[in-house]
Amino acid sequence: MSPARTPRGARPVSTRPGARRGGPRPGVRGVSQAAAQVRRAPAHVRRMLTLVVLVVVMGAILAPVLSGYLRQRAEIGEARRAIAEEQAQIADLEAELKKWDDPAFVERQARERLRFVKEGETAFTVIDDTGTDYTETLPGMAPVADDVLAASPWYGQVWESVKIANEGLPETKEP
């Protein structure tokens, strides 16, 4: 047999049985093909991972927007509640103002609050059931000036009463 002619750089093909051929053997994978198949995940796993990544990114984008929306809704609800309270207060004040348009109500308030009386009426003030007014000086008691009482605190009033306790009373001889 004559050797087969091959183009330059090509390996000569052997025609004997059991000789090695240029391609991979049937049933045996090459190292690079096995590594490529191990690295590649099935299509449904890749889709699931893509979906999870998209959900996480959307959650990161929407979380601040949603929290701002909920905060603003709470503020709006609080403002509406405050407005309703103020409107109720305004209605109460307007009702009170309408009462003051009635002359009988104004007269009653002047009599109760300011102790006003009409001409010819006599006003009575009941101090207690004994009829004693404790602001008047009693016989044998030194009077305290009104300006002293008005301008001093309680302890000043006590001290003034101690200072003037014996003024105006007759002195007694000791035995």
C-alpha positions as CSV (number, residue, x, y, z in Angstrom):
1,M,0.0,0.0,0.0
2,S,1.1,3.4,-0.7
3,P,1.1,6.2,1.8
4,A,-1.8,8.5,1.5
5,R,-1.1,12.0,0.5
6,T,-2.1,14.7,3.0
7,P,-2.0,18.4,2.9
8,R,0.8,20.1,4.7
9,G,0.5,20.1,8.5
10,A,-2.2,17.5,8.6
11,R,-1.7,14.2,10.3
12,P,-1.6,11.2,8.3
13,V,-4.6,9.0,8.8
14,S,-3.8,5.5,9.6
15,T,-5.9,2.8,8.0
16,R,-5.1,0.0,10.4
17,P,-7.8,-1.2,12.7
18,G,-7.5,0.0,16.4
19,A,-5.5,3.0,15.5
20,R,-6.3,6.2,17.1
21,R,-8.5,8.7,15.3
22,G,-8.2,12.5,15.6
23,G,-11.6,13.0,17.5
24,P,-12.6,12.0,20.9
25,R,-13.4,8.4,21.5
26,P,-17.1,7.5,21.5
27,G,-18.6,7.4,25.1
28,V,-15.7,9.4,26.6
29,R,-16.0,13.1,27.1
30,G,-13.2,15.5,26.9
31,V,-12.1,17.5,30.0
32,S,-13.3,20.9,28.6
33,Q,-16.8,19.6,27.7
34,A,-17.4,18.1,31.1
35,A,-16.3,21.3,32.8
36,A,-18.6,23.4,30.6
37,Q,-21.6,21.2,31.4
38,V,-20.9,21.3,35.2
39,R,-20.7,25.1,35.2
40,R,-24.0,25.6,33.3
41,A,-27.0,25.4,35.4
42,P,-30.4,24.2,34.0
43,A,-32.5,26.9,32.4
44,H,-35.2,26.9,35.1
45,V,-32.6,27.6,37.9
46,R,-31.2,30.5,35.9
47,R,-34.7,32.0,35.4
48,M,-35.4,31.6,39.2
49,L,-32.2,33.3,40.1
50,T,-32.9,36.2,37.7
51,L,-36.4,36.5,39.1
52,V,-35.1,36.6,42.7
53,V,-32.5,39.3,41.8
54,L,-35.2,41.4,40.1
55,V,-37.5,41.1,43.1
56,V,-34.7,42.2,45.5
57,V,-33.8,45.2,43.3
58,M,-37.5,46.2,43.0
59,G,-37.8,45.9,46.8
60,A,-34.8,48.1,47.3
61,I,-36.2,50.7,45.0
62,L,-39.8,50.6,46.3
63,A,-39.1,50.4,50.0
64,P,-38.2,54.1,50.6
65,V,-41.0,55.2,48.3
66,L,-43.6,53.0,50.1
67,S,-42.4,54.1,53.6
68,G,-42.6,57.8,52.5
69,Y,-46.1,57.2,51.2
70,L,-47.3,55.5,54.4
71,R,-45.7,58.3,56.5
72,Q,-47.5,61.0,54.5
73,R,-50.8,59.2,54.8
74,A,-50.4,59.1,58.6
75,E,-49.6,62.8,58.6
76,I,-52.7,63.5,56.5
77,G,-54.9,61.5,58.8
78,E,-53.4,63.4,61.8
79,A,-54.0,66.7,60.1
80,R,-57.6,65.8,59.3
81,R,-58.2,64.8,62.9
82,A,-56.7,68.1,64.2
83,I,-58.9,70.0,61.7
84,A,-62.0,68.2,62.9
85,E,-61.1,69.0,66.6
86,E,-60.5,72.7,65.7
87,Q,-63.8,72.9,63.8
88,A,-65.6,71.5,66.9
89,Q,-63.9,74.0,69.1
90,I,-64.9,76.8,66.7
91,A,-68.5,75.6,66.7
92,D,-68.4,75.7,70.6
93,L,-67.0,79.2,70.6
94,E,-69.6,80.4,68.1
95,A,-72.3,79.0,70.3
96,E,-70.8,80.8,73.3
97,L,-70.7,84.0,71.3
98,K,-74.4,83.7,70.3
99,K,-75.2,83.4,74.0
100,W,-73.7,86.9,74.6
101,D,-76.2,88.4,72.1
102,D,-79.0,87.7,74.6
103,P,-79.4,90.7,77.0
104,A,-80.7,88.4,79.8
105,F,-77.5,86.3,79.6
106,V,-75.3,89.4,79.8
107,E,-77.2,90.7,82.8
108,R,-77.0,87.4,84.6
109,Q,-73.2,87.2,83.9
110,A,-72.7,90.8,85.2
111,R,-74.6,90.0,88.4
112,E,-72.8,86.7,89.0
113,R,-69.3,87.5,88.0
114,L,-69.0,91.3,88.6
115,R,-71.6,91.6,91.4
116,F,-73.4,94.4,89.6
117,V,-76.8,95.5,90.8
118,K,-79.4,97.8,89.3
119,E,-80.3,101.2,90.7
120,G,-82.4,100.9,93.8
121,E,-81.3,97.2,94.5
122,T,-79.4,96.4,97.6
123,A,-76.6,93.8,97.3
124,F,-75.8,91.5,100.2
125,T,-72.7,89.5,100.6
126,V,-72.8,86.5,103.0
127,I,-69.4,85.9,104.5
128,D,-70.1,83.0,106.8
129,D,-72.9,81.8,109.0
130,T,-71.8,83.9,112.0
131,G,-71.9,87.1,110.1
132,T,-68.3,88.0,111.1
133,D,-66.0,89.6,108.6
134,Y,-62.5,88.8,109.6
135,T,-60.9,91.6,107.6
136,E,-62.3,94.2,109.9
137,T,-60.3,95.1,113.0
138,L,-61.7,94.0,116.3
139,P,-61.5,96.0,119.4
140,G,-58.1,95.7,121.0
141,M,-56.5,94.6,117.7
142,A,-54.0,96.8,115.9
143,P,-55.0,97.5,112.3
144,V,-52.7,96.4,109.5
145,A,-52.4,98.8,106.6
146,D,-53.8,97.6,103.3
147,D,-50.7,98.6,101.4
148,V,-48.6,96.3,103.7
149,L,-50.9,93.4,103.1
150,A,-51.0,93.9,99.3
151,A,-47.3,94.4,98.8
152,S,-45.8,91.7,101.0
153,P,-45.7,87.9,100.8
154,W,-47.4,85.8,103.4
155,Y,-44.3,85.6,105.6
156,G,-44.0,89.4,105.4
157,Q,-47.6,89.7,106.6
158,V,-46.9,87.3,109.5
159,W,-43.8,89.4,110.5
160,E,-45.8,92.6,110.3
161,S,-48.4,91.2,112.6
162,V,-45.8,90.2,115.1
163,K,-44.2,93.6,115.0
164,I,-47.5,95.4,115.6
165,A,-49.0,92.8,118.0
166,N,-48.7,95.0,121.1
167,E,-49.4,98.4,119.5
168,G,-52.4,100.2,120.8
169,L,-53.0,97.8,123.7
170,P,-52.6,99.0,127.3
171,E,-49.6,97.8,129.1
172,T,-50.2,95.6,132.2
173,K,-48.1,95.6,135.3
174,E,-46.5,92.3,136.1
175,P,-47.0,91.1,139.7
